[in-house]
Amino acid sequence: MNGLWIFVIAILGLLLGYSAGYNSKRGKLQIEVDRIDSARRILAEELTVLRMSSNLLEKEK
C-alpha cells in the first residue's frame, strides 16, 4: 500500500510541476502581449499627434 501512495504522490507532483510550468509560460506570454498592446497604444497616440500637426500645417498654407 505504501508503494501505491508513493506512486500517487509522484503523479500529483508531476501534474503540479507541469501546471506551474504552463502557467509560467502563459504569464510570460501575457507580459509580451501587454508590451505589444502598450506599444500599439503609444504609436496610435503619436499618429494622432502627427495628423493634428499635419492638419495645422495645411491650414496655415
NUVO-837789 format. One record per atom (N, C-alpha, C): residue number from 1; x, y, z; residue in three letters. Coordinates in Angstrom, 3 decimals, padded with zeros to 6 digits, always signed. Atoms other than C-alpha are relative to their C-alpha. Example, Ala and Ser with C-alpha at 12.3 -4.5 7.8 and 13.67 -1.06 7.14 Angstrom:
# residues 2
+-------+----------+----------+----------+------+
| zamar |     east |    north |       up | kedo |
+-------+----------+----------+----------+------+
|     1 | +000.890 | -001.190 | +000.000 |  ALA |
|     1 | +012.300 | -004.500 | +007.800 |  ALA |
|     1 | +000.900 | +001.200 | +000.000 |  ALA |
|     2 | -000.820 | -001.190 | -000.060 |  SER |
|     2 | +013.670 | -001.060 | +007.140 |  SER |
|     2 | -000.770 | +001.090 | +000.730 |  SER |
+-------+----------+----------+----------+------+
# end
This chain:
# residues 61
+-------+----------+----------+----------+------+
| zamar |     east |    north |       up | kedo |
+-------+----------+----------+----------+------+
|     1 | +000.827 | -001.205 | +000.000 |  MET |
|     1 | +000.000 | +000.000 | +000.000 |  MET |
|     1 | +000.861 | +001.255 | +000.000 |  MET |
|     2 | -000.888 | -001.159 | -000.027 |  ASN |
|     2 | +002.930 | +002.354 | +000.694 |  ASN |
|     2 | +000.490 | +000.343 | -001.398 |  ASN |
|     3 | -000.453 | -000.233 | +001.370 |  GLY |
|     3 | +004.119 | +001.918 | -002.873 |  GLY |
|     3 | -001.052 | +000.733 | -000.823 |  GLY |
|     4 | +001.090 | -000.660 | +000.711 |  LEU |
|     4 | +000.721 | +002.971 | -004.180 |  LEU |
|     4 | -000.073 | +001.476 | +000.377 |  LEU |
|     5 | +000.028 | -001.402 | -000.429 |  TRP |
|     5 | +000.773 | +006.161 | -002.091 |  TRP |
|     5 | +001.165 | +000.785 | -000.588 |  TRP |
|     6 | -001.166 | -000.661 | +000.590 |  ILE |
|     6 | +004.266 | +006.992 | -003.302 |  ILE |
|     6 | -000.262 | +000.279 | -001.479 |  ILE |
|     7 | +000.328 | -000.173 | +001.414 |  PHE |
|     7 | +003.100 | +006.484 | -006.891 |  PHE |
|     7 | -001.001 | +001.141 | -000.190 |  PHE |
|     8 | +001.027 | -001.041 | +000.103 |  VAL |
|     8 | +000.022 | +008.690 | -006.367 |  VAL |
|     8 | +000.609 | +001.375 | +000.276 |  VAL |
|     9 | -000.631 | -001.279 | -000.334 |  ILE |
|     9 | +002.097 | +011.438 | -004.739 |  ILE |
|     9 | +000.942 | +000.435 | -001.122 |  ILE |
|    10 | -000.896 | -000.336 | +001.106 |  ALA |
|    10 | +004.651 | +011.265 | -007.559 |  ALA |
|    10 | -000.779 | +000.528 | -001.197 |  ALA |
|    11 | +000.838 | -000.457 | +001.117 |  ILE |
|    11 | +001.930 | +011.618 | -010.207 |  ILE |
|    11 | -000.555 | +001.399 | +000.286 |  ILE |
|    12 | +000.508 | -001.325 | -000.363 |  LEU |
|    12 | +000.390 | +014.558 | -008.327 |  LEU |
|    12 | +001.105 | +001.055 | -000.079 |  LEU |
|    13 | -001.131 | -000.917 | +000.096 |  GLY |
|    13 | +003.824 | +016.179 | -008.085 |  GLY |
|    13 | +000.316 | +000.350 | -001.444 |  GLY |
|    14 | -000.250 | -000.264 | +001.423 |  LEU |
|    14 | +004.363 | +015.796 | -011.834 |  LEU |
|    14 | -001.068 | +000.913 | -000.590 |  LEU |
|    15 | +001.089 | -000.848 | +000.496 |  LEU |
|    15 | +000.943 | +017.289 | -012.562 |  LEU |
|    15 | +000.134 | +001.437 | +000.496 |  LEU |
|    16 | -000.171 | -001.352 | -000.540 |  LEU |
|    16 | +001.593 | +020.239 | -010.258 |  LEU |
|    16 | +001.188 | +000.708 | -000.653 |  LEU |
|    17 | -001.166 | -000.581 | +000.668 |  GLY |
|    17 | +005.025 | +020.794 | -011.818 |  GLY |
|    17 | -000.324 | +000.419 | -001.421 |  GLY |
|    18 | +000.402 | -000.330 | +001.367 |  TYR |
|    18 | +003.572 | +020.715 | -015.316 |  TYR |
|    18 | -000.893 | +001.233 | -000.003 |  TYR |
|    19 | +000.919 | -001.129 | -000.094 |  SER |
|    19 | +000.818 | +023.125 | -014.277 |  SER |
|    19 | +000.761 | +001.292 | +000.303 |  SER |
|    20 | -000.789 | -001.189 | -000.332 |  ALA |
|    20 | +003.331 | +025.540 | -012.749 |  ALA |
|    20 | +000.803 | +000.463 | -001.209 |  ALA |
|    21 | -000.748 | -000.364 | +001.209 |  GLY |
|    21 | +005.453 | +025.441 | -015.904 |  GLY |
|    21 | -000.892 | +000.602 | -001.055 |  GLY |
|    22 | +000.957 | -000.519 | +000.977 |  TYR |
|    22 | +002.431 | +026.004 | -018.102 |  TYR |
|    22 | -000.420 | +001.419 | +000.369 |  TYR |
|    23 | +000.416 | -001.332 | -000.448 |  ASN |
|    23 | +001.289 | +028.973 | -016.008 |  ASN |
|    23 | +001.138 | +001.004 | -000.128 |  ASN |
|    24 | -001.150 | -000.891 | +000.136 |  SER |
|    24 | +004.805 | +030.414 | -016.059 |  SER |
|    24 | +000.151 | +000.446 | -001.451 |  SER |
|    25 | -000.090 | -000.349 | +001.423 |  LYS |
|    25 | +004.923 | +030.269 | -019.870 |  LYS |
|    25 | -001.148 | +000.913 | -000.394 |  LYS |
|    26 | +001.180 | -000.814 | +000.305 |  ARG |
|    26 | +001.427 | +031.696 | -020.052 |  ARG |
|    26 | +000.189 | +001.411 | +000.544 |  ARG |
|    27 | -000.265 | -001.309 | -000.590 |  GLY |
|    27 | +002.466 | +034.528 | -017.732 |  GLY |
|    27 | +000.983 | +000.801 | -000.825 |  GLY |
|    28 | -000.981 | -000.688 | +000.838 |  LYS |
|    28 | +005.475 | +035.355 | -019.897 |  LYS |
|    28 | -000.643 | +000.462 | -001.306 |  LYS |
|    29 | +000.701 | -000.401 | +001.220 |  LEU |
|    29 | +003.273 | +035.394 | -022.988 |  LEU |
|    29 | -000.912 | +001.187 | +000.261 |  LEU |
|    30 | +000.888 | -001.124 | -000.327 |  GLN |
|    30 | +000.822 | +037.715 | -021.253 |  GLN |
|    30 | +000.796 | +001.288 | +000.142 |  GLN |
|    31 | -000.852 | -001.185 | -000.115 |  ILE |
|    31 | +003.679 | +040.104 | -020.441 |  ILE |
|    31 | +000.341 | +000.528 | -001.383 |  ILE |
|    32 | -000.315 | -000.429 | +001.367 |  GLU |
|    32 | +004.668 | +040.165 | -024.117 |  GLU |
|    32 | -001.213 | +000.623 | -000.678 |  GLU |
|    33 | +001.222 | -000.564 | +000.583 |  VAL |
|    33 | +001.067 | +040.766 | -025.163 |  VAL |
|    33 | -000.243 | +001.397 | +000.560 |  VAL |
|    34 | +000.188 | -001.311 | -000.615 |  ASP |
|    34 | +000.842 | +043.642 | -022.689 |  ASP |
|    34 | +000.985 | +001.020 | -000.566 |  ASP |
|    35 | -001.002 | -000.904 | +000.580 |  ARG |
|    35 | +004.081 | +045.151 | -024.056 |  ARG |
|    35 | -000.397 | +000.417 | -001.409 |  ARG |
|    36 | +000.406 | -000.304 | +001.375 |  ILE |
|    36 | +002.832 | +044.921 | -027.632 |  ILE |
|    36 | -001.203 | +000.932 | +000.008 |  ILE |
|    37 | +001.188 | -000.847 | -000.088 |  ASP |
|    37 | -000.512 | +046.442 | -026.655 |  ASP |
|    37 | +000.374 | +001.417 | +000.425 |  ASP |
|    38 | -000.454 | -001.313 | -000.448 |  SER |
|    38 | +001.238 | +049.283 | -024.844 |  SER |
|    38 | +000.700 | +000.746 | -001.140 |  SER |
|    39 | -000.699 | -000.622 | +001.139 |  ALA |
|    39 | +003.475 | +049.946 | -027.851 |  ALA |
|    39 | -001.007 | +000.425 | -001.067 |  ALA |
|    40 | +001.029 | -000.346 | +000.986 |  ARG |
|    40 | +000.422 | +049.918 | -030.127 |  ARG |
|    40 | -000.737 | +001.269 | +000.414 |  ARG |
|    41 | +000.691 | -001.194 | -000.480 |  ARG |
|    41 | -001.336 | +052.491 | -027.950 |  ARG |
|    41 | +000.872 | +001.246 | -000.145 |  ARG |
|    42 | -000.915 | -001.133 | +000.128 |  ILE |
|    42 | +001.741 | +054.737 | -027.908 |  ILE |
|    42 | +000.108 | +000.423 | -001.458 |  ILE |
|    43 | -000.085 | -000.324 | +001.421 |  LEU |
|    43 | +002.053 | +054.522 | -031.684 |  LEU |
|    43 | -001.287 | +000.657 | -000.504 |  LEU |
|    44 | +001.273 | -000.607 | +000.399 |  ALA |
|    44 | -001.642 | +055.334 | -032.097 |  ALA |
|    44 | -000.067 | +001.456 | +000.467 |  ALA |
|    45 | -000.025 | -001.373 | -000.506 |  GLU |
|    45 | -001.205 | +058.428 | -029.912 |  GLU |
|    45 | +000.935 | +000.869 | -000.840 |  GLU |
|    46 | -000.954 | -000.746 | +000.826 |  GLU |
|    46 | +001.852 | +059.511 | -031.916 |  GLU |
|    46 | -000.585 | +000.291 | -001.379 |  GLU |
|    47 | +000.621 | -000.201 | +001.306 |  LEU |
|    47 | -000.049 | +059.033 | -035.159 |  LEU |
|    47 | -001.063 | +001.093 | +000.068 |  LEU |
|    48 | +001.008 | -001.050 | -000.183 |  THR |
|    48 | -002.874 | +061.198 | -033.828 |  THR |
|    48 | +000.660 | +001.368 | +000.064 |  THR |
|    49 | -000.719 | -001.268 | -000.104 |  VAL |
|    49 | -000.400 | +063.949 | -032.930 |  VAL |
|    49 | +000.533 | +000.419 | -001.367 |  VAL |
|    50 | -000.510 | -000.324 | +001.330 |  LEU |
|    50 | +001.188 | +063.746 | -036.374 |  LEU |
|    50 | -001.114 | +000.468 | -000.924 |  LEU |
|    51 | +001.134 | -000.413 | +000.835 |  ARG |
|    51 | -002.218 | +064.006 | -038.061 |  ARG |
|    51 | -000.458 | +001.410 | +000.373 |  ARG |
|    52 | +000.395 | -001.336 | -000.440 |  MET |
|    52 | -003.122 | +067.015 | -035.949 |  MET |
|    52 | +001.005 | +001.041 | -000.479 |  MET |
|    53 | -001.041 | -000.917 | +000.467 |  SER |
|    53 | +000.207 | +068.663 | -036.802 |  SER |
|    53 | -000.119 | +000.221 | -001.495 |  SER |
|    54 | +000.154 | -000.102 | +001.447 |  SER |
|    54 | -000.327 | +067.928 | -040.478 |  SER |
|    54 | -001.199 | +000.869 | -000.354 |  SER |
|    55 | +001.191 | -000.820 | +000.237 |  ASN |
|    55 | -003.809 | +069.440 | -040.349 |  ASN |
|    55 | +000.275 | +001.475 | +000.279 |  ASN |
|    56 | -000.333 | -001.386 | -000.321 |  LEU |
|    56 | -002.447 | +072.584 | -038.689 |  LEU |
|    56 | +000.886 | +000.610 | -001.081 |  LEU |
|    57 | -000.885 | -000.500 | +001.054 |  LEU |
|    57 | +000.277 | +072.913 | -041.329 |  LEU |
|    57 | -000.785 | +000.294 | -001.275 |  LEU |
|    58 | +000.810 | -000.214 | +001.202 |  GLU |
|    58 | -002.286 | +072.567 | -044.115 |  GLU |
|    58 | -000.878 | +001.245 | +000.151 |  GLU |
|    59 | +000.837 | -001.173 | -000.233 |  LYS |
|    59 | -004.490 | +075.256 | -042.533 |  LYS |
|    59 | +000.817 | +001.286 | -000.142 |  LYS |
|    60 | -000.853 | -001.176 | +000.097 |  GLU |
|    60 | -001.517 | +077.663 | -042.413 |  GLU |
|    60 | +000.283 | +000.375 | -001.444 |  GLU |
|    61 | -000.301 | -000.273 | +001.412 |  LYS |
|    61 | -000.991 | +077.342 | -046.172 |  LYS |
|    61 | -001.035 | +000.784 | -000.655 |  LYS |
+-------+----------+----------+----------+------+
# end
